[in-house]
Amino acid sequence: MNKAYFLRKEDQSPRWRVIDAQDQIVGRLATQIADALRGKDRANYTPHSDAGDYVVVLNAKGLKLSGNKMDQKIYETYSGWIGNKKYITAKQKMAKNPAEIIELAVKGMLPKTKLARQLLRKLRVYVGAEHPHAAQIAGFAE
């Protein structure tokens, strides 16, 4: 009988990954990012453990949405106050803050637990090609 292996904190070795979002479809990109954050692409994946990598996403302004979603997809925010529900299209959100589109897509693909909030702290999204994480990424050439 096989023995189940659970990853311990001292066995974890997170890496830094750089993903270029230029001309990428949001959903497919968010799936790759969510899997990397959780560590599902590793052989020692453990569901209850933070065994994933740090992910740096560049060129968020170059994202693509499939179909007519740029005009038809609606993002909704609600503060809890009566009459304060606000709607914004993907095109408006892209003009205002394109990084938030990726963050919300990845957040929706992670479990709705404390672990997901911990995993989201390992995601860094930048609108342009410059980022301040060159020192961390230098040791992990892919």
N, C-alpha and C positions, 0 to 999 in steps of 0.2 A: 504494500500500500504506500502511496506517495505521501509525503509530508508537506503540509502547507507552509509556505515561506512568507513571513511578514517582514517587510522592510523596517529596520530600526532607524532612529534618528542619526546614529553615528555611521550607518552604512550609506547614507544619502550623499550624493555628490552632484549638486545642481550645476548645470552648465548655463552659458548665456547663448541665446540664439538671436540672430538678426534676420528679420523677414522683410522683404521689400514688397510693399502693397501696391506698387504702381501697376495699373491695368489688371488688378485681381478682382474677382467677384467676392463680395463681402461674405456671403454665407460659407463658401468653400474655404476662404481664408480664416474665418472665425473657427471653423471646425479644426483646422490644423493647429491654430493657436491654443484652443481649449484642450486638445489632446496633449500638446507639449507642456502646458501648464500643469495638467494632472499627472503627467508621466505615463500616459497610456501607451506610448510608443516605445516604452522600455520593457525589457524582459522581467524586471523585478517590480512591476506595477502592484501597488497595494492601495485599495480603494479608500481606506480611512486615513492615509498618510499623505503628507505634502512631499511627494517624491518627484515633482516636475522640475522643469527648467525655468530660468528667467527668459522672457521673450521681449525683444525690442522690435517694434514695428516702425518702419520708415515709410515716408511718402504717402501718408494717409490721404493727402489731397488727390491722389491719382486713383482712388477706388472706383469700382464700377458696381452698379446694381443691375441684375438681370431684368429683362422685360421693361415695363413702364414703371418700375418701382420708384424711380427717382421722382416722378410726379405723383404717384398714387400711394406710396407708403406713408403712413401717418405715425408720428411719434407723439405720445400723449404724456403729459406731466400733470400731476395733481398734488397740491400742497396740503390738502385736508380741509381747507377752508371752502365754504359754500360758494359756488360760482367761480372757482379758481382753476377749473380744468382747462388746460391749454393744449392746443394741437399745433404741430409743425410738420411740414413735409420733409422728405429726405433731401430734397434740393435745397431747402432753406437751412437745414441742419448742416449740410455739406458746406454751404457758404459760411456759416457761423463757426462751426467746430467739427471738422471732418474726423478728428480722433475719437470723438464721442460715439460715432456710428460703429466703429470697431469695438469699442469698450462695451457698448450695450449688446452687440451681437454675441460677443464672447461671454458676457455675464449671463445671457439667456441660455447658453449651452453648458454652463457649469451647474452643479447641484445647488439647491437653495439652502445652504447650510453655512455654519461658521467657517468651514474649510474653504468654501468658495470665496469668501471675503479675504481669506488669507492668500489664496491663489491669485486673486485679482491684484494684489499688491505687487506681484512679480511681473505684471504686464506693464510695459512702457510703450506708449504710442506717441509718435512725433509726426507733425504735419510735413516737414521737409526731410531732407536726406541727412542732416546733421544731428548728432546725438552726443551726450556727454559720457557715454559708457565705453569708450574705446579701451580704457585700461582693463575693465572686466572681460571684455570680449577678446582681447589680444591673446589670451592663453587658450582659446577655443576656436581654432581655425577649422571651418567646415568645408 
